[in-house]
Amino acid sequence: MANNGGILPFWGQGVENQALIWTERYSEFLKGETPRPARIVYQRDRARVIHSASFRRLQSKTQIFGLLESDFYRTRLTHSMEVAQIGSGLVEQLITVGEGQDYLEWLPSFYLIEAICLSHDLGHPPFGHGGEVALNYMMRHYGGFEGNAQTLRILAKLGEYTPENGIDLSRRTTLGVMKYPALYQEIIAKNPNYLQQLAEPEVQDFRTLDMSRWVPPKGLYLEEKPVIDWVLSPFSETDRYRFTELHCEPNKPHCVTLHKGFDTTIMELADDIAYGIHDLEDAVAMRMVDRALWEEKVMGSEVMHRYPLWNETMTERLFSGSSKGRKHAISKMVGIMVEAVQVVEDERFEHPLLRYQAQLPEAEQAVLNLLKQFVFDEVITVPEVKGMEYKGQLIVMELFKSLRANPKALLPRRTYQRYLQAESEQAQQRVICDYIAGMTNVYASKLYAKFFTPQQGSVFDRL
């Protein structure tokens, strides 16, 4: 990925072009058009995301709980809005404490960080990470599937704003959304066990499949490589090589990237805070965790003894039975994290957008990790939630199998036209994958019922 396909690096563009290099859109690069100023571009990036169909569909993709089980819990849409709000708060805090700091001139604007945060989950398929694993299995011979890679695909190709270049966000916004800057194929090439799995025949009954073996590597699709090269072209060859390098450990399923851009670190921190704290609120409100469990696993933990960021008053408010008390506790926890944010420098990088990194101090990071692990252990991986995830995986795989076998009969007409126009078998399979990945939980469930439940469905159902 160090080769950028002949695009001139940042250092060779000339001083007069450097101010606009990050506001350039891919369509402008292809046409040789002059980019617009940041004050216009990032505001429009945010607007393009908000008005996109992919963003609206997040309202019917759940964060943790199944749709229609309650009208309280968060969806991917409300989660993304909260991540954007926290991201803006982190930027505001860094402005407040950053007087005289060099990082200030590279800090993202509020419009920019909100555009990045609102975009970060656009590629999540129906049924969350379970659907992600299911699609990766079905696409294992055709370039794979991964949520962040699908997000970039929506931004660069699938979004409705332009015919050929998707939502077509600016270079810096696109960089901020790229959490794992390596190609999917490059990652699996370093995993002999996964390569051996790929040689296995497809199972006839998906219920016999061990889905834990098909968790996708965190990377980007080969189809988007021209856009990736364009995004990274302002960096020196040394920075590009280091930014995209992989780290492999024997006990890990896949090699991983080690580095993220400055804006991405702010977005990911906001995402972690929303996951560890706002999703905790859902769990408490839905009574999936009680006070005794909280006091044992969190307040009684070694981490909280070492870093007592709050006392029992927080517990009283969190489990007061009052929505106001609970909300006050959650707000206080978020505030503690936001007010602790700091910027450090990774001096191995030349460019400020790679050198500057947002992070939490040791104490706040340890407590946030504790909260994330608590939510994962006591909510995400409990049988009640995993069972619903498993059902979603079967829905996704059965739909894919049927659409693959009968594309002309079952795909919507416009989707089938794209299927016919695809230049290879892999491109055809990607068309089917894009169609399913764009479904909401509700749509996927209804389509499954239409195909496989005799009493359900009608010729008047629109596909």
Buried (B, 14 or more C-beta within 10 A) or exposed (E): BBEBEEBEBBBEBEEEBEEBBBBBBBBBBEEEEEBBEBEEBBBBBBEBBBEBEBBEBBBBBBBBBBBEEEEEBBBBBBBBBBBBBBBBBBBBBBEEEBEEEEBEEBBBBBBBBBBBBBBBBBBBBBBBBBBBBBBBBBBBEBBBBBBBBBBBBBBBBBBEBBEEBBBBBBBBBBBBBBBBBBBBBBBBEEBEEBEEBEEEEEEEEBEEBEBEEBBBBBBBBBBBBBBBBBBBBBBBEEBBEBBBBBEEEEEEBBBBBBBBBBBBBBBBBBBBBBBBBBBBBBBBBBEBBEBEBBBEBBBEBEBBEEBEBBEEEBBEBBBBEEEEBBBBBBEBBBEBBBEBBBBEEEEEBBBEBBBBBBBBEEBBBBBBBBBBBBBEEBBBEEEEBEEBBBBBBBBBBBBBBBBBEEBEEBBEEEBBEBBEEBEEEBBBBBBBBBBBBBBBBBBBBBBBBBBEEEEEBEEEEEE
